[in-house]
């Protein structure tokens, strides 16, 4: 039982950090701190990418332990500029 609790705690941090990233991106837009349309698109893109990461993190929490031991084919990679 302790092992499953520590697994949940280690999964909670990436989820909370991802939510923070989404909120920060959206706060920047909502508060009007963007200088132009290109900057708005940048922050929207970041928020979208963070939601993809969050989806993957939540999916990985639902995986069975034996499935989780292998490599994850759904690893999100940053797009190159």
BAROGU-396814 format. One record per atom (N, C-alpha, C): residue in three letters; atom name; x negated, y negated, z; residue number from 1. Coordinates in Angstrom, 3 decimals, m for minus. Layout:
<drenvos>
ALA,CA,X,Y,Z,NUM
...
</drenvos>
This chain:
<drenvos>
UNK,N,m0.814,1.186,0.000,1
UNK,CA,0.000,0.000,0.000,1
UNK,C,m0.868,m1.264,0.000,1
UNK,N,m1.980,m1.215,0.692,2
UNK,CA,m2.872,m2.374,0.714,2
UNK,C,m3.439,m2.633,m0.677,2
UNK,N,m3.765,m1.580,m1.419,3
UNK,CA,m4.328,m1.743,m2.761,3
UNK,C,m3.376,m2.465,m3.690,3
UNK,N,m2.086,m2.138,m3.630,4
UNK,CA,m1.132,m2.818,m4.504,4
UNK,C,m0.970,m4.275,m4.102,4
UNK,N,m1.067,m4.575,m2.810,5
UNK,CA,m0.965,m5.962,m2.343,5
UNK,C,m2.151,m6.782,m2.842,5
UNK,N,m3.370,m6.223,m2.772,6
UNK,CA,m4.533,m6.976,m3.238,6
UNK,C,m4.499,m7.154,m4.752,6
UNK,N,m3.933,m6.175,m5.468,7
UNK,CA,m3.785,m6.319,m6.920,7
UNK,C,m2.841,m7.448,m7.267,7
UNK,N,m1.783,m7.587,m6.490,8
UNK,CA,m0.830,m8.673,m6.729,8
UNK,C,m1.463,m10.020,m6.433,8
UNK,N,m2.222,m10.103,m5.344,9
UNK,CA,m2.878,m11.363,m5.000,9
UNK,C,m3.860,m11.759,m6.092,9
UNK,N,m4.630,m10.811,m6.608,10
UNK,CA,m5.595,m11.150,m7.654,10
UNK,C,m4.895,m11.544,m8.953,10
UNK,N,m3.676,m11.049,m9.184,11
UNK,CA,m2.919,m11.436,m10.378,11
UNK,C,m2.232,m12.782,m10.186,11
UNK,N,m1.893,m13.135,m8.945,12
UNK,CA,m1.198,m14.394,m8.679,12
UNK,C,m2.042,m15.613,m9.029,12
UNK,N,m3.336,m15.568,m8.774,13
UNK,CA,m4.188,m16.730,m9.028,13
UNK,C,m4.201,m17.121,m10.507,13
UNK,N,m4.451,m16.185,m11.435,14
UNK,CA,m4.416,m16.594,m12.848,14
UNK,C,m3.049,m17.140,m13.270,14
UNK,N,m1.981,m16.580,m12.729,15
UNK,CA,m0.650,m17.060,m13.074,15
UNK,C,m0.461,m18.480,m12.566,15
UNK,N,m0.864,m18.741,m11.330,16
UNK,CA,m0.726,m20.094,m10.775,16
UNK,C,m1.590,m21.091,m11.534,16
UNK,N,m2.797,m20.689,m11.912,17
UNK,CA,m3.666,m21.583,m12.684,17
UNK,C,m3.069,m21.869,m14.060,17
UNK,N,m2.466,m20.861,m14.668,18
UNK,CA,m1.843,m21.051,m15.970,18
UNK,C,m0.653,m21.992,m15.869,18
UNK,N,0.169,m21.803,m14.847,19
UNK,CA,1.297,m22.715,m14.641,19
UNK,C,0.814,m24.143,m14.414,19
UNK,N,m0.282,m24.284,m13.679,20
UNK,CA,m0.859,m25.614,m13.459,20
UNK,C,m1.279,m26.231,m14.801,20
UNK,N,m1.882,m25.428,m15.671,21
UNK,CA,m2.304,m25.923,m16.984,21
UNK,C,m1.137,m26.372,m17.832,21
UNK,N,m0.051,m25.599,m17.828,22
UNK,CA,1.144,m25.972,m18.591,22
UNK,C,1.713,m27.278,m18.051,22
UNK,N,1.838,m27.337,m16.738,23
UNK,CA,2.429,m28.536,m16.133,23
UNK,C,1.559,m29.775,m16.381,23
UNK,N,0.261,m29.630,m16.284,24
UNK,CA,m0.640,m30.764,m16.523,24
UNK,C,m0.512,m31.282,m17.948,24
UNK,N,m0.444,m30.364,m18.902,25
UNK,CA,m0.286,m30.769,m20.301,25
UNK,C,1.019,m31.518,m20.510,25
UNK,N,2.099,m30.977,m19.959,26
UNK,CA,3.403,m31.609,m20.137,26
UNK,C,3.503,m32.926,m19.369,26
UNK,N,2.889,m32.990,m18.188,27
UNK,CA,2.869,m34.253,m17.435,27
UNK,C,2.188,m35.358,m18.235,27
UNK,N,1.100,m35.014,m18.901,28
UNK,CA,0.374,m35.993,m19.714,28
UNK,C,1.283,m36.577,m20.784,28
UNK,N,2.076,m35.718,m21.415,29
UNK,CA,2.983,m36.175,m22.468,29
UNK,C,4.127,m36.991,m21.868,29
UNK,N,4.772,m36.452,m20.854,30
UNK,CA,5.945,m37.103,m20.260,30
UNK,C,5.604,m38.467,m19.680,30
UNK,N,4.430,m38.587,m19.072,31
UNK,CA,4.032,m39.850,m18.458,31
UNK,C,3.527,m40.872,m19.472,31
UNK,N,3.494,m40.495,m20.745,32
UNK,CA,3.118,m41.438,m21.791,32
UNK,C,1.640,m41.787,m21.825,32
UNK,N,0.790,m40.865,m21.392,33
UNK,CA,m0.646,m41.149,m21.373,33
UNK,C,m1.345,m40.817,m22.687,33
UNK,N,m0.566,m40.439,m23.704,34
UNK,CA,m1.160,m40.114,m25.007,34
UNK,C,m1.251,m41.382,m25.854,34
UNK,N,m2.351,m41.503,m26.578,35
UNK,CA,m2.567,m42.696,m27.390,35
UNK,C,m1.892,m42.632,m28.743,35
UNK,N,m1.732,m41.423,m29.294,36
UNK,CA,m1.156,m41.294,m30.628,36
UNK,C,m0.541,m39.905,m30.811,36
UNK,N,0.036,m39.674,m31.974,37
UNK,CA,0.710,m38.402,m32.272,37
UNK,C,m0.267,m37.225,m32.233,37
UNK,N,m1.491,m37.436,m32.675,38
UNK,CA,m2.481,m36.355,m32.659,38
UNK,C,m2.777,m35.898,m31.230,38
UNK,N,m2.849,m36.839,m30.314,39
UNK,CA,m3.102,m36.481,m28.923,39
UNK,C,m1.895,m35.749,m28.321,39
UNK,N,m0.690,m36.165,m28.679,40
UNK,CA,0.518,m35.457,m28.223,40
UNK,C,0.487,m34.015,m28.727,40
UNK,N,0.150,m33.839,m30.004,41
UNK,CA,0.072,m32.489,m30.570,41
UNK,C,m0.977,m31.640,m29.849,41
UNK,N,m2.076,m32.251,m29.481,42
UNK,CA,m3.125,m31.547,m28.738,42
UNK,C,m2.576,m30.995,m27.428,42
UNK,N,m1.881,m31.824,m26.660,43
UNK,CA,m1.355,m31.399,m25.363,43
UNK,C,m0.228,m30.390,m25.519,43
UNK,N,0.599,m30.542,m26.551,44
UNK,CA,1.657,m29.566,m26.820,44
UNK,C,1.031,m28.213,m27.151,44
UNK,N,0.004,m28.221,m27.969,45
UNK,CA,m0.689,m26.983,m28.344,45
UNK,C,m1.290,m26.308,m27.110,45
UNK,N,m1.905,m27.086,m26.234,46
UNK,CA,m2.460,m26.513,m24.999,46
UNK,C,m1.378,m25.890,m24.137,46
UNK,N,m0.251,m26.571,m23.987,47
UNK,CA,0.856,m26.030,m23.191,47
UNK,C,1.361,m24.726,m23.809,47
UNK,N,1.471,m24.687,m25.122,48
UNK,CA,1.922,m23.478,m25.803,48
UNK,C,0.950,m22.320,m25.570,48
UNK,N,m0.343,m22.587,m25.716,49
UNK,CA,m1.349,m21.542,m25.505,49
UNK,C,m1.321,m21.028,m24.068,49
UNK,N,m1.085,m21.930,m23.120,50
UNK,CA,m1.000,m21.519,m21.721,50
UNK,C,0.222,m20.629,m21.488,50
UNK,N,1.333,m20.913,m22.173,51
UNK,CA,2.512,m20.052,m22.003,51
UNK,C,2.248,m18.662,m22.560,51
UNK,N,1.464,m18.575,m23.636,52
UNK,CA,1.084,m17.254,m24.161,52
UNK,C,0.243,m16.505,m23.132,52
UNK,N,m0.688,m17.201,m22.491,53
UNK,CA,m1.505,m16.576,m21.444,53
UNK,C,m0.647,m16.103,m20.282,53
UNK,N,0.319,m16.919,m19.901,54
UNK,CA,1.204,m16.559,m18.805,54
UNK,C,2.002,m15.307,m19.166,54
UNK,N,2.496,m15.253,m20.379,55
UNK,CA,3.240,m14.075,m20.815,55
UNK,C,2.374,m12.818,m20.737,55
UNK,N,1.135,m12.919,m21.177,56
UNK,CA,0.224,m11.780,m21.106,56
UNK,C,m0.066,m11.376,m19.667,56
UNK,N,m0.254,m12.355,m18.797,57
UNK,CA,m0.525,m12.057,m17.391,57
UNK,C,0.669,m11.353,m16.755,57
UNK,N,1.864,m11.820,m17.046,58
UNK,CA,3.058,m11.183,m16.494,58
UNK,C,3.238,m9.780,m17.059,58
UNK,N,2.976,m9.608,m18.341,59
UNK,CA,3.054,m8.279,m18.951,59
UNK,C,2.060,m7.322,m18.317,59
UNK,N,0.845,m7.807,m18.037,60
UNK,CA,m0.175,m6.937,m17.451,60
UNK,C,0.189,m6.523,m16.031,60
UNK,N,0.942,m7.351,m15.322,61
UNK,CA,1.383,m6.994,m13.976,61
UNK,C,2.404,m5.864,m14.020,61
UNK,N,3.155,m5.766,m15.102,62
UNK,CA,4.180,m4.739,m15.240,62
UNK,C,3.613,m3.411,m15.709,62
UNK,N,2.364,m3.408,m16.218,63
UNK,CA,1.760,m2.182,m16.719,63
UNK,C,1.529,m1.202,m15.578,63
UNK,N,1.602,0.074,m15.911,64
UNK,CA,1.297,1.104,m14.926,64
UNK,C,m0.204,1.098,m14.675,64
UNK,N,m0.663,1.466,m13.478,65
UNK,CA,m2.098,1.450,m13.164,65
UNK,C,m2.947,2.233,m14.157,65
UNK,N,m2.499,3.413,m14.628,66
UNK,CA,m3.314,4.182,m15.562,66
UNK,C,m3.418,3.494,m16.917,66
UNK,N,m2.413,2.723,m17.306,67
UNK,CA,m2.484,1.976,m18.563,67
UNK,C,m3.407,0.784,m18.430,67
UNK,N,m3.480,0.224,m17.238,68
UNK,CA,m4.266,m0.989,m17.006,68
UNK,C,m5.764,m0.724,m16.992,68
UNK,N,m6.174,0.542,m16.798,69
UNK,CA,m7.600,0.833,m16.685,69
UNK,C,m8.338,0.691,m18.010,69
UNK,N,m7.639,0.806,m19.139,70
UNK,CA,m8.268,0.659,m20.447,70
UNK,C,m8.417,m0.793,m20.826,70
UNK,N,m8.973,m1.023,m22.012,71
UNK,CA,m9.105,m2.404,m22.477,71
UNK,C,m7.740,m2.924,m22.882,71
UNK,N,m7.557,m4.212,m22.780,72
UNK,CA,m6.282,m4.841,m23.097,72
UNK,C,m6.342,m5.378,m24.525,72
UNK,N,m5.549,m4.783,m25.457,73
UNK,CA,m5.594,m5.251,m26.843,73
UNK,C,m4.917,m6.601,m27.030,73
UNK,N,m4.227,m7.111,m26.000,74
UNK,CA,m3.491,m8.363,m26.120,74
UNK,C,m4.245,m9.539,m25.527,74
UNK,N,m5.552,m9.462,m25.443,75
UNK,CA,m6.330,m10.545,m24.849,75
UNK,C,m6.217,m11.771,m25.755,75
UNK,N,m5.832,m12.892,m25.150,76
UNK,CA,m5.686,m14.140,m25.894,76
UNK,C,m7.050,m14.794,m26.058,76
UNK,N,m7.353,m15.218,m27.234,77
UNK,CA,m8.620,m15.903,m27.493,77
UNK,C,m8.314,m17.336,m27.916,77
UNK,N,m9.132,m18.269,m27.430,78
UNK,CA,m8.989,m19.679,m27.793,78
UNK,C,m9.194,m19.830,m29.296,78
UNK,N,m8.341,m20.594,m29.962,79
UNK,CA,m8.593,m20.860,m31.384,79
UNK,C,m9.810,m21.771,m31.527,79
UNK,N,m10.541,m21.533,m32.587,80
UNK,CA,m11.730,m22.369,m32.812,80
UNK,C,m11.326,m23.648,m33.534,80
UNK,N,m11.937,m24.744,m33.144,81
UNK,CA,m11.644,m26.036,m33.780,81
UNK,C,m12.430,m26.191,m35.049,81
</drenvos>
